[in-house]
Amino acid sequence: MEKADYILSSDHVFTCLKDKPESLAIAVVGNRIAAVDSRERLQAMIGEKIQKSMIFKTN
């Protein structure tokens, strides 16, 4: 699995797949979105170069 450059995490991510926003995380590699999934599933994408300050969480 590719390692993310940074991860955005929010309780209000709207994917257009459901009628309501969900609590999800978005992994970014380079200048593209690499994955949108639960925070738990994207833990594997946290590489050595990501620091805790690079994991952004919003409510």
Secondary structure, DSSP 8 states (H G I E B T S, - for coil): ---BSEEEEEEEE--SSSSS-EEEEEEEETTEEEEEE-HHHHGGGB-TT--GGGEEEE-
